[in-house]
Amino acid sequence: MELELWHMWLLLTVGLFVIEIFISNFISICFGIGALLTGIIAYLNFSITEQIIVFAAFSFLSLFIIKPFIKKHSFSNQYIPELNQAKLIGREAIVMEEINDRKNIGRIIISGSTWKAKSQFGEVIPKDSFVEVLNIKQSIITVKSI
């Protein structure tokens, strides 16, 4: 079997989509869309000049339409971790791992990140409980049950 030009465009499409999996910056997928549409045009026996024009036009069109849309609606733009530790005091958190000062264990989740935690009076706080942040010292949070 001999490879035709439209086969090459489709192989380029697959290659660009695979690259997108690893780098995920939404650029190679835009060029992949251009290559896919150009493969369709090549299958319909358009000239190589028309194929290159279609590839450039649809690649850049998708680059200016699809990429901003994806970036606007992506989950990573919605998550903003709390970097100021003082702002965490007084907030609620959920216990990810049972807090037990005697066993020196305990972790909480607050503002999307996990922290080592200890209880205010040494009581055991079970997993999945809600706690209030009282103090932060050397990246260990002191909490009390709510």
N, CA and C of each residue as an Amber inpcrd file, in Angstrom:
protein
   438
   0.8470000  -1.1850000   0.0000000   0.0000000   0.0000000   0.0000000
   0.8860000   1.2390000   0.0000000   0.5640000   2.1290000  -0.8620000
   1.3350000   3.3600000  -0.9900000   0.6430000   4.4840000  -0.2250000
   1.4200000   5.2470000   0.5280000   0.8440000   6.3600000   1.2750000
   0.5530000   7.5230000   0.3320000  -0.6370000   8.0420000   0.4390000
  -1.0000000   9.2280000  -0.3260000  -0.8390000  10.4470000   0.5740000
  -0.9820000  11.6080000  -0.0170000  -0.7650000  12.8440000   0.7310000
  -1.7710000  13.0000000   1.8650000  -2.9970000  12.5680000   1.6690000
  -3.9930000  12.7240000   2.7300000  -3.6690000  11.8170000   3.9040000
  -2.9960000  10.6720000   3.6420000  -2.5290000   9.8230000   4.7380000
  -1.5150000  10.5770000   5.6090000  -0.6450000  11.2980000   4.9460000
   0.3870000  12.0650000   5.6690000  -0.2460000  13.1350000   6.5600000
  -1.2700000  13.7900000   6.0350000  -1.9460000  14.8130000   6.8400000
  -2.6050000  14.1870000   8.0680000  -3.2100000  13.0240000   7.8880000
  -3.8590000  12.3660000   9.0190000  -2.8400000  11.8330000  10.0250000
  -1.6910000  11.3530000   9.5530000  -0.6150000  10.9460000  10.4670000
  -0.0940000  12.1480000  11.2470000   0.0190000  13.2900000  10.5600000
   0.4280000  14.5170000  11.2450000  -0.6060000  14.9030000  12.3010000
  -1.8870000  14.7340000  11.9750000  -2.9590000  15.0210000  12.9370000
  -2.8130000  14.1760000  14.1920000  -2.6390000  12.8760000  14.0050000
  -2.4930000  11.9730000  15.1500000  -1.2540000  12.3440000  15.9670000
  -0.1490000  12.6230000  15.2850000   1.0760000  13.0100000  15.9810000
   0.8970000  14.2760000  16.8010000   0.2240000  15.2600000  16.2480000
  -0.0080000  16.5070000  16.9810000  -0.9410000  16.3040000  18.1720000
  -1.9370000  15.4570000  18.0220000  -2.8290000  15.1720000  19.1460000
  -2.0910000  14.4320000  20.2570000  -1.1990000  13.5180000  19.8880000
  -0.4070000  12.8050000  20.8960000   0.5380000  13.7680000  21.6100000
   1.1620000  14.6570000  20.8670000   2.0380000  15.6610000  21.4850000
   1.2550000  16.5080000  22.4770000   0.0070000  16.8360000  22.1350000
  -0.8340000  17.6430000  23.0190000  -1.0740000  16.9560000  24.3570000
  -1.1350000  15.6480000  24.3550000  -1.3300000  14.9090000  25.6020000
  -0.1750000  15.1740000  26.5590000   1.0300000  15.2730000  26.0270000
   2.2050000  15.4220000  26.8760000   2.5230000  16.8670000  27.2390000
   2.2570000  17.8250000  26.3600000   2.6140000  19.2090000  26.6820000
   1.4230000  20.0600000  27.0960000   0.2410000  19.7110000  26.6800000
  -1.0340000  20.3480000  27.0470000  -0.9900000  21.8660000  27.1480000
  -0.5400000  22.4990000  26.0810000  -0.5850000  23.9580000  26.0420000
  -1.5750000  24.4560000  24.9920000  -2.3420000  23.5450000  24.3910000
  -3.4150000  23.8260000  23.4470000  -2.9360000  24.4420000  22.1330000
  -1.6430000  24.3730000  21.8530000  -1.1530000  24.8620000  20.5660000
  -1.1250000  23.7380000  19.5520000  -0.5630000  22.5910000  19.9360000
  -0.4650000  21.5000000  18.9670000  -1.8450000  20.9480000  18.5940000
  -2.8230000  21.0550000  19.4940000  -4.1660000  20.5950000  19.1250000
  -4.7810000  21.5200000  18.0740000  -4.4640000  22.7990000  18.1270000
  -4.9700000  23.7280000  17.1140000  -4.3710000  23.4120000  15.7500000
  -3.0620000  23.1130000  15.7120000  -2.4460000  22.7220000  14.4490000
  -2.9360000  21.3380000  14.0150000  -3.2690000  20.4850000  14.9750000
  -3.8350000  19.1800000  14.6490000  -5.1860000  19.3050000  13.9840000
  -5.9910000  20.2580000  14.4410000  -7.2920000  20.5010000  13.8040000
  -7.0870000  20.9780000  12.3760000  -6.1090000  21.8660000  12.1830000
  -5.7880000  22.3170000  10.8240000  -5.3250000  21.1760000   9.9460000
  -4.5080000  20.2710000  10.4930000  -4.0320000  19.1210000   9.7230000
  -5.1780000  18.1640000   9.3920000  -6.1040000  17.9940000  10.3170000
  -7.2500000  17.1150000  10.0670000  -8.1140000  17.6500000   8.9200000
  -8.4170000  18.9210000   8.9690000  -9.2250000  19.5180000   7.8990000
  -8.4730000  19.5090000   6.5760000  -7.1660000  19.6840000   6.6250000
  -6.3620000  19.6300000   5.4070000  -6.3210000  18.2170000   4.8520000
  -6.3090000  17.2070000   5.7240000  -6.3760000  15.8200000   5.2660000
  -7.6570000  15.5440000   4.5090000  -8.7440000  16.1200000   4.9850000
 -10.0290000  15.9620000   4.2890000  -9.9760000  16.6300000   2.9170000
  -9.3910000  17.8190000   2.8810000  -9.2460000  18.5510000   1.6070000
  -8.3440000  17.7700000   0.6450000  -7.2650000  17.1850000   1.1900000
  -6.3440000  16.4060000   0.3480000  -7.0340000  15.1620000  -0.1990000
  -7.8990000  14.5590000   0.5790000  -8.6490000  13.3870000   0.1260000
  -9.5700000  13.7430000  -1.0560000 -10.0380000  14.9760000  -1.0610000
 -10.9060000  15.4470000  -2.1520000 -10.1040000  15.9390000  -3.3550000
  -8.7910000  15.6730000  -3.3630000  -7.8760000  15.9630000  -4.4860000
  -7.7060000  17.4420000  -4.7960000  -7.6290000  18.2630000  -3.7650000
  -7.2710000  19.6590000  -3.9780000  -5.7580000  19.7490000  -4.1640000
  -5.2970000  20.8400000  -4.7550000  -3.8600000  20.9870000  -5.0300000
  -3.0890000  21.2080000  -3.7320000  -1.7810000  20.9960000  -3.7870000
  -0.9240000  21.1580000  -2.6160000  -0.9410000  22.6100000  -2.1270000
  -1.0440000  23.5680000  -3.0240000  -1.1140000  24.9790000  -2.6350000
  -2.3760000  25.2500000  -1.8290000  -3.4880000  24.7240000  -2.2940000
  -4.7470000  24.8950000  -1.5620000  -4.7030000  24.1940000  -0.2070000
  -4.0260000  23.0530000  -0.1590000  -3.9040000  22.3320000   1.1030000
  -3.0970000  23.1400000   2.1240000  -2.0230000  23.7350000   1.6830000
  -1.1950000  24.5400000   2.5900000  -1.9610000  25.7630000   3.0710000
  -2.7200000  26.3780000   2.1850000  -3.5310000  27.5430000   2.5700000
  -4.5910000  27.1270000   3.5960000  -5.2530000  25.9860000   3.3580000
  -6.2720000  25.4930000   4.2950000  -5.6300000  25.1670000   5.6350000
  -4.4500000  24.5260000   5.6150000  -3.7610000  24.1910000   6.8570000
  -3.4320000  25.4490000   7.6570000  -2.8560000  26.4420000   6.9960000
  -2.4870000  27.6820000   7.6960000  -3.7250000  28.4100000   8.2090000
  -4.7400000  28.5080000   7.3670000  -5.9380000  29.2490000   7.7500000
  -6.6500000  28.5970000   8.9310000  -6.8960000  27.2880000   8.8660000
  -7.6300000  26.6330000   9.9430000  -6.7990000  26.4770000  11.2110000
  -5.4920000  26.3350000  11.0530000  -4.6410000  26.2510000  12.2410000
  -4.6730000  27.5570000  13.0150000  -4.4730000  28.6510000  12.3140000
  -4.4700000  29.9360000  13.0050000  -5.8710000  30.3540000  13.4480000
  -6.8810000  29.9790000  12.6850000  -8.2490000  30.2670000  13.1000000
  -8.5820000  29.5360000  14.4000000  -8.2250000  28.2600000  14.4650000
  -8.4860000  27.5190000  15.7050000  -7.6080000  28.0070000  16.8390000
  -6.4190000  28.4750000  16.5100000  -5.5250000  29.0150000  17.5310000
  -6.1300000  30.2600000  18.1850000  -6.7930000  31.0910000  17.4070000
  -7.3620000  32.3290000  17.9410000  -8.7900000  32.1720000  18.4550000
  -9.4480000  31.0600000  18.1470000 -10.8140000  30.8380000  18.6330000
 -10.8520000  29.8050000  19.7520000 -10.2740000  28.6420000  19.5110000
 -10.3810000  27.5250000  20.4600000  -9.4990000  27.7220000  21.6820000
  -8.2500000  28.1410000  21.4850000  -7.3350000  28.2690000  22.6200000
  -7.8420000  29.2530000  23.6740000  -8.2960000  30.4630000  23.3120000
  -8.8270000  31.3560000  24.3560000 -10.0690000  30.7890000  25.0440000
 -10.9210000  30.0910000  24.2920000 -12.1100000  29.4860000  24.8830000
 -11.7290000  28.4280000  25.9100000 -10.7800000  27.5600000  25.5700000
 -10.3490000  26.5000000  26.4810000  -9.6730000  27.0940000  27.7100000
  -8.8160000  28.0690000  27.5170000  -8.1320000  28.6720000  28.6560000
  -9.1140000  29.3770000  29.5920000 -10.1410000  29.9980000  29.0260000
 -11.1260000  30.6990000  29.8420000 -11.9380000  29.7350000  30.6900000
 -12.2610000  28.5760000  30.1590000 -13.1240000  27.6280000  30.8420000
 -12.3710000  26.4820000  31.5060000 -11.0560000  26.5660000  31.5670000
 -10.3000000  25.4650000  32.1720000 -10.3750000  25.5340000  33.6930000
 -10.2440000  24.3840000  34.3090000 -10.3310000  24.2700000  35.7660000
  -9.1610000  24.9710000  36.4480000  -7.9860000  24.9790000  35.8200000
  -6.8050000  25.5380000  36.4610000  -6.9370000  27.0420000  36.7000000
  -7.7750000  27.7260000  35.9180000  -7.9630000  29.1540000  36.1480000
  -8.8860000  29.4280000  37.3300000  -9.6450000  28.4350000  37.7510000
 -10.5860000  28.6330000  38.8370000  -9.9590000  28.3730000  40.1900000
  -8.8650000  27.6430000  40.2450000  -8.2350000  27.2880000  41.5140000
  -7.1390000  28.2910000  41.8470000  -7.2810000  28.9580000  42.9690000
  -6.2680000  29.8860000  43.4500000  -5.9740000  29.5270000  44.8960000
  -4.8220000  28.8910000  45.1530000  -4.5240000  28.4950000  46.5300000
  -4.2510000  29.7050000  47.4200000  -4.5370000  29.5530000  48.6840000
  -4.2980000  30.6140000  49.6510000  -2.8280000  30.5600000  50.0660000
  -2.0790000  31.6190000  49.7380000  -0.6570000  31.6360000  50.0400000
  -0.3510000  32.3790000  51.3320000  -1.2440000  33.2380000  51.7690000
  -1.0280000  33.9830000  52.9900000  -1.5360000  33.1530000  54.1630000
  -0.6050000  32.6320000  54.9610000  -0.9730000  31.7280000  56.0500000
  -1.8370000  32.4120000  57.1080000  -1.6540000  33.6840000  57.3150000
  -2.4410000  34.3930000  58.3230000  -3.9260000  34.4000000  57.9670000
  -4.2450000  34.3670000  56.6960000  -5.6440000  34.3620000  56.2630000
  -6.3270000  33.0290000  56.5200000  -5.5370000  31.9810000  56.8060000
  -6.1220000  30.6730000  57.0770000  -6.6900000  30.5770000  58.4900000
  -6.1980000  31.4110000  59.4010000  -6.6450000  31.3590000  60.7970000
  -8.1140000  31.7760000  60.8750000  -8.9040000  30.9290000  61.5540000
 -10.3350000  31.1820000  61.7010000 -11.1830000  30.5000000  60.6450000
 -10.5430000  29.9340000  59.6280000 -11.3080000  29.2630000  58.5680000
 -11.5660000  27.8080000  58.9090000 -12.5520000  27.2290000  58.2470000
 -12.8780000  25.8300000  58.4400000 -12.0360000  24.9600000  57.5240000
 -11.7640000  23.7370000  57.9790000 -11.0280000  22.7600000  57.1890000
 -11.6430000  21.3900000  57.4320000 -11.2940000  20.4450000  56.6030000
 -11.7810000  19.0810000  56.7810000 -10.5990000  18.1760000  57.1230000
 -10.8360000  17.2550000  58.0350000  -9.7850000  16.3500000  58.4860000
  -9.6210000  15.2360000  57.4420000  -8.4340000  15.1470000  56.9050000
  -8.1190000  14.1530000  55.8870000  -7.6020000  12.8630000  56.5190000
  -6.8860000  13.0030000  57.6140000  -6.3470000  11.8730000  58.3590000
  -6.6020000  12.1610000  59.8340000  -7.0760000  11.1680000  60.5640000
  -7.3920000  11.3540000  61.9780000  -6.2860000  12.1290000  62.6950000
  -6.7070000  13.1100000  63.4870000  -5.7470000  13.9030000  64.2520000
  -5.6080000  13.2660000  65.6250000  -4.3880000  12.8070000  65.9240000
  -4.1020000  12.1500000  67.1920000  -2.6990000  12.5730000  67.6070000
  -2.6190000  13.4660000  68.5850000  -1.3280000  14.0080000  69.0040000
  -0.4280000  12.9430000  69.6250000  -1.0050000  11.9620000  70.2810000
  -0.1940000  10.9050000  70.9050000   0.5290000  10.0630000  69.8550000
  -0.1390000   9.8190000  68.7400000   0.4700000   9.0440000  67.6630000
   1.2270000   9.9330000  66.6730000   1.1660000  11.2340000  66.8930000
   1.8140000  12.2190000  66.0300000   1.3290000  12.0900000  64.5770000
   0.0110000  11.9480000  64.4220000  -0.5770000  11.8910000  63.0840000
  -1.6910000  12.9210000  62.9850000  -2.0070000  13.2650000  61.7760000
  -3.1200000  14.1730000  61.5310000  -2.8430000  15.0990000  60.3730000
  -3.7810000  15.1370000  59.4200000  -3.6690000  16.0470000  58.2810000
  -5.0440000  16.6230000  57.9870000  -5.0370000  17.8830000  57.5490000
  -6.2800000  18.5470000  57.1580000  -6.1310000  19.0830000  55.7400000
  -7.2790000  19.3560000  55.1450000  -7.3000000  20.0100000  53.8340000
  -7.9580000  21.3630000  54.0180000  -7.2280000  22.3880000  53.5870000
  -7.7670000  23.7510000  53.6360000  -7.2620000  24.5130000  52.4200000
  -8.1500000  25.2080000  51.7910000  -7.8270000  26.0160000  50.6240000
  -7.1030000  25.2110000  49.5480000  -7.5000000  23.9500000  49.3950000
  -6.9530000  23.1260000  48.3340000  -5.6100000  22.4920000  48.6040000
  -5.0520000  22.6690000  49.7890000  -3.7720000  22.0490000  50.1010000
  -3.8610000  21.3150000  51.4360000  -2.9620000  20.3640000  51.6050000
  -2.9710000  19.5810000  52.8410000  -1.9210000  20.1090000  53.8060000
  -2.2550000  20.0310000  55.0880000  -1.3720000  20.5160000  56.1450000
  -1.3260000  19.4830000  57.2650000  -0.1790000  19.4040000  57.9310000
  -0.0870000  18.6030000  59.1460000  -0.8340000  19.3720000  60.2270000
  -1.5640000  18.6330000  61.0610000  -2.3980000  19.3000000  62.0540000
  -2.2800000  18.6190000  63.4090000  -2.5070000  19.4190000  64.4530000
  -2.6270000  18.8870000  65.8110000  -3.8230000  19.5670000  66.4490000
  -4.3760000  18.8990000  67.4570000  -5.5810000  19.4440000  68.0910000
  -5.1940000  20.3870000  69.2220000  -6.1320000  21.2560000  69.5600000
  -5.8830000  22.3010000  70.5510000  -5.5720000  21.7280000  71.9320000
  -6.3470000  20.7640000  72.4000000  -6.1690000  20.2180000  73.7440000
  -5.7380000  18.7580000  73.7110000  -5.2220000  18.2620000  72.5850000
  -4.7510000  16.8920000  72.4930000  -5.8350000  15.8560000  72.2670000
  -7.0630000  16.2840000  71.9960000  -8.1370000  15.3100000  71.7630000
  -7.9850000  14.6800000  70.3730000  -8.5630000  13.5090000  70.2150000
  -8.5530000  12.8110000  68.9320000  -9.7200000  13.3360000  68.1000000
  -9.4240000  13.7440000  66.8670000 -10.4530000  14.2550000  65.9590000
 -10.5340000  13.2870000  64.7870000 -11.7010000  12.6790000  64.5700000
 -11.8180000  11.6550000  63.5260000 -11.7460000  12.2360000  62.1140000
 -11.4210000  11.3390000  61.1780000 -11.3590000  11.6830000  59.7620000
 -12.7250000  12.1800000  59.2880000 -12.7300000  13.0820000  58.3280000
 -13.9190000  13.6700000  57.7060000 -14.6790000  14.6180000  58.6250000
 -14.0900000  14.9980000  59.7740000 -14.7010000  15.9910000  60.6560000
 -14.3150000  17.3860000  60.1680000 -15.0940000  18.3610000  60.5780000
 -14.7640000  19.7380000  60.2780000 -14.1020000  20.3670000  61.4940000
 -13.0720000  21.1690000  61.2230000 -12.3210000  21.8200000  62.2910000
 -12.1320000  23.2920000  61.9450000 -11.7760000  24.0540000  62.9610000
 -11.4680000  25.4690000  62.7740000  -9.9780000  25.6760000  63.0190000
  -9.3440000  26.4410000  62.1610000  -7.9130000  26.7150000  62.2840000
  -7.7090000  27.7820000  63.3570000  -6.8520000  27.4620000  64.3390000
  -6.5690000  28.3880000  65.4380000  -5.2200000  29.0780000  65.3020000
  -4.2190000  28.3260000  64.8570000  -2.8590000  28.8640000  64.8240000
  -2.0410000  28.0850000  63.7950000  -1.0170000  28.7420000  63.2630000
  -0.0730000  28.0780000  62.3610000   1.3260000  28.3680000  62.8750000
   2.0670000  27.2940000  63.1420000   3.4320000  27.4540000  63.6260000
   4.3080000  26.4080000  62.9520000   5.3090000  26.8570000  62.2190000
   6.2460000  25.9770000  61.5140000   5.5130000  24.9590000  60.6510000
   4.5790000  25.4160000  59.8810000   3.7550000  24.6280000  58.9540000
   2.9710000  23.4990000  59.6200000   2.6900000  23.6310000  60.9120000
   1.7700000  22.7350000  61.6110000   0.5990000  23.5870000  62.0920000
  -0.5970000  23.1520000  61.7440000  -1.7980000  23.9200000  62.0900000
  -2.4210000  23.3530000  63.3430000  -2.7380000  24.2330000  64.2740000
  -3.4750000  23.8540000  65.4770000  -4.9490000  24.1080000  65.2020000
  -5.7810000  23.0660000  65.4950000  -7.2040000  23.1540000  65.1690000
  -8.0450000  22.7470000  66.3770000  -9.3310000  23.0890000  66.2760000
 -10.3060000  22.5930000  67.2660000 -11.5300000  22.0970000  66.5100000
 -12.2210000  21.1290000  67.0830000 -13.4310000  20.5820000  66.4600000
 -14.5260000  21.6280000  66.4190000 -15.3360000  21.5180000  65.4050000
 -16.4930000  22.4160000  65.2830000 -17.7320000  21.6320000  65.6410000
